Amino acid sequence: MNHEDEILALLPWYVNGTLSDEERARVDAWLEQGGESARAELALYERLRERVRDEVPGQTATDLGWKRVQGRIRKERKTVTRWMVPALAASLLVIVVQAGLLGHLWFSRPQSLGWQPLSGAEQAGPRIQVVFHSGARLEQIQSLLRELRLRIVDGPSAAGVYRLKPEDAQTDIDALIARLKGVPELVAHAARD
């Protein structure tokens, strides 16, 4: 493509005012050098632009494209609306039914039923916190707990703490703690809870 063909290809955009500054300068230079024939070519494109505007008064090609897009949006909105209203109503109905059931369960539950650990109902009384060494074997721990008549009521926690409770509520807790501390190969820590 030669220089003049390139400039002629830019003329429609020159007439619409959509060229970059550099391209506009090139076309301006060509118009000055081209004389009467260049100005006649430019006039042809300007008349063509006016004709297109006259055929669709007040609307440019961009306006027509936007109108088409708006029509599609309206059509899709009607399609979506048809199924959205029943779906929304069904969702709200489910929420209302769930709220009613949960409220009924909450307010009608018997007061005698409460939360309790799997080991049985929580019993009041003194407890001991114990941390066993990581190398302690299960058989050794079980033997110690049987010997001292202790049972695990909680644990291990994230820090490895067990909570122990004596089988006999009358047992001296301080004496049990002293006996646990007397087995340092198994017990790393023992204290009143």
Backbone torsions as a table, in degrees:
resi	resn	phi	psi	omega
1	MET	NA	127.9	-179.3
2	ASN	-85.4	175.9	-174.1
3	HIS	-59.7	-42.6	-177.3
4	GLU	-67.7	-37.8	177.7
5	ASP	-64.2	-37.3	178.5
6	GLU	-63.7	-42.9	-179.6
7	ILE	-67.0	-41.3	178.8
8	LEU	-62.6	-34.6	178.1
9	ALA	-68.2	-24.6	-179.9
10	LEU	-86.2	-15.5	-174.8
11	LEU	-57.4	-42.4	179.5
12	PRO	-59.7	-37.8	-179.5
13	TRP	-76.3	-28.0	176.2
14	TYR	-65.6	-44.4	-179.5
15	VAL	-65.0	-36.8	179.3
16	ASN	-79.7	-12.7	179.8
17	GLY	76.0	33.6	-176.8
18	THR	-114.4	14.4	179.0
19	LEU	-84.0	157.3	172.6
20	SER	-73.0	166.1	-179.3
21	ASP	-59.5	-40.8	-178.9
22	GLU	-64.5	-44.9	180.0
23	GLU	-67.0	-38.3	178.9
24	ARG	-63.4	-39.2	178.3
25	ALA	-64.8	-38.8	178.6
26	ARG	-63.5	-43.8	-179.9
27	VAL	-66.4	-41.9	178.4
28	ASP	-58.8	-43.3	179.5
29	ALA	-63.5	-40.9	179.9
30	TRP	-65.4	-39.5	179.3
31	LEU	-64.4	-38.0	179.1
32	GLU	-68.4	-39.0	-177.0
33	GLN	-82.7	-26.8	-173.1
34	GLY	-78.2	-16.6	177.1
35	GLY	69.7	-142.3	-173.7
36	GLU	-64.5	-39.9	-177.6
37	SER	-67.5	-37.1	179.1
38	ALA	-67.0	-43.1	179.4
39	ARG	-66.2	-33.9	177.7
40	ALA	-66.1	-40.0	178.1
41	GLU	-63.0	-43.8	178.9
42	LEU	-63.0	-42.0	-180.0
43	ALA	-62.6	-36.5	178.9
44	LEU	-62.0	-45.5	179.6
45	TYR	-66.9	-35.3	178.3
46	GLU	-67.1	-40.4	176.9
47	ARG	-64.2	-39.3	179.1
48	LEU	-63.2	-42.0	177.9
49	ARG	-62.1	-43.2	179.7
50	GLU	-63.8	-38.3	179.8
51	ARG	-63.6	-43.5	179.4
52	VAL	-62.8	-41.9	177.6
53	ARG	-63.5	-38.7	-178.8
54	ASP	-68.4	-32.9	-177.9
55	GLU	-68.5	-35.2	177.4
56	VAL	-122.7	84.3	-174.9
57	PRO	-63.2	130.5	175.5
58	GLY	77.6	0.3	-178.9
59	GLN	-128.7	131.0	175.1
60	THR	-97.0	174.8	178.2
61	ALA	-60.4	-34.7	178.7
62	THR	-64.9	-41.8	178.9
63	ASP	-62.0	-41.8	180.0
64	LEU	-64.5	-41.1	178.1
65	GLY	-62.5	-41.8	179.5
66	TRP	-64.2	-39.3	178.5
67	LYS	-62.3	-40.3	178.0
68	ARG	-62.8	-43.4	179.5
69	VAL	-63.1	-43.2	178.9
70	GLN	-61.6	-38.6	177.3
71	GLY	-62.4	-42.7	178.0
72	ARG	-63.4	-41.3	-179.7
73	ILE	-62.5	-45.0	179.1
74	ARG	-60.2	-42.9	-179.3
75	LYS	-63.6	-44.5	179.1
76	GLU	-67.3	-36.1	179.7
77	ARG	-63.5	-39.9	178.6
78	LYS	-65.9	-39.8	179.6
79	THR	-64.2	-45.3	-179.0
80	VAL	-66.6	-39.5	-176.7
81	THR	-62.5	-32.8	-177.5
82	ARG	-59.0	-42.2	-177.7
83	TRP	-95.2	-17.6	-176.2
84	MET	-72.2	-37.6	-177.5
85	VAL	-64.4	-49.7	177.3
86	PRO	-64.4	-36.7	179.4
87	ALA	-64.9	-41.9	178.3
88	LEU	-64.3	-41.6	178.7
89	ALA	-63.5	-42.4	178.9
90	ALA	-64.7	-40.4	178.6
91	SER	-62.3	-44.8	178.8
92	LEU	-63.6	-38.2	178.1
93	LEU	-63.1	-42.5	178.4
94	VAL	-61.8	-43.1	-179.8
95	ILE	-63.4	-43.6	-179.8
96	VAL	-64.4	-43.7	179.6
97	VAL	-63.4	-44.5	178.8
98	GLN	-61.7	-43.7	179.5
99	ALA	-61.8	-41.0	178.3
100	GLY	-63.9	-44.7	179.5
101	LEU	-64.8	-43.7	179.2
102	LEU	-64.4	-41.6	177.2
103	GLY	-62.6	-42.7	178.5
104	HIS	-62.7	-45.3	179.4
105	LEU	-63.7	-39.3	-177.2
106	TRP	-67.4	-45.6	-174.3
107	PHE	-86.4	-16.1	-177.6
108	SER	-106.0	5.0	-179.7
109	ARG	-71.5	143.5	179.4
110	PRO	-66.7	140.6	-178.6
111	GLN	-71.8	-20.2	-178.1
112	SER	-74.0	-21.7	178.7
113	LEU	-89.5	123.2	179.1
114	GLY	-135.9	177.6	177.5
115	TRP	-76.8	139.7	176.5
116	GLN	-150.1	154.9	179.6
117	PRO	-68.0	159.0	179.2
118	LEU	-61.6	-25.1	-179.4
119	SER	-75.2	-3.9	179.7
120	GLY	123.5	-177.9	-178.8
121	ALA	-65.6	142.5	179.9
122	GLU	-67.8	131.9	-179.2
123	GLN	-110.8	144.4	178.6
124	ALA	-77.3	159.7	176.7
125	GLY	136.0	171.9	-177.3
126	PRO	-70.5	151.5	179.1
127	ARG	-134.3	164.2	179.6
128	ILE	-127.0	136.4	172.5
129	GLN	-92.7	133.4	-179.8
130	VAL	-137.9	139.2	170.7
131	VAL	-120.9	122.2	178.6
132	PHE	-90.4	150.7	175.5
133	HIS	-63.4	148.2	-178.3
134	SER	-65.3	-24.3	179.8
135	GLY	-86.7	-2.6	-178.5
136	ALA	-68.8	135.2	-180.0
137	ARG	-86.4	151.7	-178.2
138	LEU	-58.5	-42.9	-178.9
139	GLU	-60.7	-39.6	179.7
140	GLN	-65.1	-43.5	-179.6
141	ILE	-64.3	-45.7	-179.7
142	GLN	-61.4	-41.8	179.8
143	SER	-62.5	-44.2	179.0
144	LEU	-62.0	-44.3	-179.3
145	LEU	-65.2	-39.0	176.9
146	ARG	-64.9	-44.1	-178.5
147	GLU	-60.8	-42.0	-177.9
148	LEU	-89.5	-0.5	-179.8
149	ARG	56.2	52.3	177.3
150	LEU	-115.1	149.6	173.5
151	ARG	-131.6	150.2	-179.2
152	ILE	-80.1	124.9	177.6
153	VAL	-109.7	-12.7	178.9
154	ASP	-162.0	147.0	171.2
155	GLY	115.9	175.7	1.5
156	PRO	-78.5	147.0	175.5
157	SER	-78.9	-178.5	178.2
158	ALA	-61.4	-27.5	179.4
159	ALA	-89.8	2.1	179.2
160	GLY	85.1	16.0	-177.6
161	VAL	-87.8	129.2	173.3
162	TYR	-103.9	148.4	172.1
163	ARG	-111.2	125.0	-177.1
164	LEU	-113.9	150.8	179.0
165	LYS	-133.3	134.2	176.8
166	PRO	-70.5	146.0	178.9
167	GLU	-66.4	-31.6	178.8
168	ASP	-105.3	119.5	-176.8
169	ALA	-64.7	-18.8	-177.8
170	GLN	-87.1	-2.0	-177.8
171	THR	-65.6	144.3	178.3
172	ASP	-75.6	109.9	-176.8
173	ILE	-63.0	-42.5	-178.3
174	ASP	-62.6	-36.8	177.8
175	ALA	-66.6	-38.9	177.6
176	LEU	-64.6	-42.1	179.6
177	ILE	-62.6	-41.1	179.3
178	ALA	-63.8	-40.4	179.4
179	ARG	-67.9	-37.4	177.0
180	LEU	-64.3	-42.6	178.9
181	LYS	-67.1	-20.8	178.4
182	GLY	-76.3	-0.7	177.5
183	VAL	-120.4	67.4	-173.5
184	PRO	-67.3	-18.8	177.1
185	GLU	-71.9	-18.1	177.8
186	LEU	-110.5	-39.8	-170.6
187	VAL	-105.2	120.9	178.0
188	ALA	-89.0	-28.7	-176.7
189	HIS	-154.4	139.4	174.0
190	ALA	-147.3	130.6	-179.4
191	ALA	-158.2	163.7	176.2
192	ARG	-68.9	139.6	-178.7
193	ASP	-87.8	NA	NA
